[in-house]
């Protein structure tokens, strides 16, 4: 893999990880603020939402990696 493709893949990894962290924090905070339960309950209640977001980030990263390696130089 060329240096340019490696740089693009690292940039995509950075943004996808940042997106996941923002989604995780926002969902957990939102559930925690509007319920009277503890933080562990908020994390478990938000799992379907941020679990799907995490899975989509991983799928997007794998697809982008495949696309970069398939594209002719």
C-alpha positions in Angstrom: 0.0 0.0 0.0 1.3 3.4 -0.9 2.0 6.2 1.5 -1.0 8.2 0.2 -3.4 5.3 0.7 -2.0 4.6 4.2 -2.5 8.3 5.1 -6.1 8.2 3.8 -6.9 5.0 5.7 -5.4 6.5 8.9 -7.5 9.7 8.4 -10.6 7.6 7.9 -9.8 5.6 11.1 -9.4 8.8 13.1 -12.8 10.2 11.9 -14.7 7.0 12.3 -13.4 6.5 15.8 -14.2 10.1 16.7 -17.7 9.7 15.3 -18.3 6.6 17.4 -17.0 8.3 20.6 -19.3 11.3 19.9 -22.3 9.0 19.3 -21.5 7.0 22.4 -21.2 10.0 24.6 -24.2 11.8 23.3 -26.5 8.8 23.6 -25.3 7.9 27.1 -25.6 11.5 28.3 -29.0 11.9 26.8 -30.3 8.7 28.4 -28.6 9.5 31.7 -30.1 13.0 31.8 -33.6 12.0 31.2 -33.9 8.9 33.4 -33.4 8.5 37.1 -31.1 5.5 36.8 -27.3 5.2 37.2 -24.7 5.5 34.5 -24.3 1.7 34.0 -28.0 1.5 33.1 -27.6 4.3 30.6 -24.8 2.5 28.9 -26.7 -0.7 28.7 -29.9 1.0 27.5 -28.0 2.8 24.8 -26.2 -0.3 23.5 -28.5 -0.9 20.6 -27.9 2.6 19.3 -24.2 2.9 19.8 -23.7 -0.8 19.0 -25.2 -0.2 15.6 -23.1 2.9 15.1 -20.0 1.0 16.1 -20.8 -1.8 13.7 -21.5 0.7 10.9 -18.2 2.4 11.5 -16.3 -0.9 11.3 -18.1 -1.9 8.1 -17.4 1.5 6.6 -13.7 1.2 7.5 -13.4 -2.3 6.0 -15.3 -1.2 2.9 -13.1 1.9 2.5 -9.9 -0.2 3.0 -11.1 -2.6 0.4 -12.0 0.3 -2.0 -8.5 1.9 -1.5 -6.7 -1.4 -2.3 -9.0 -2.1 -5.3 -8.5 1.3 -6.9 -5.7 1.4 -9.5 -2.8 3.6 -8.8 
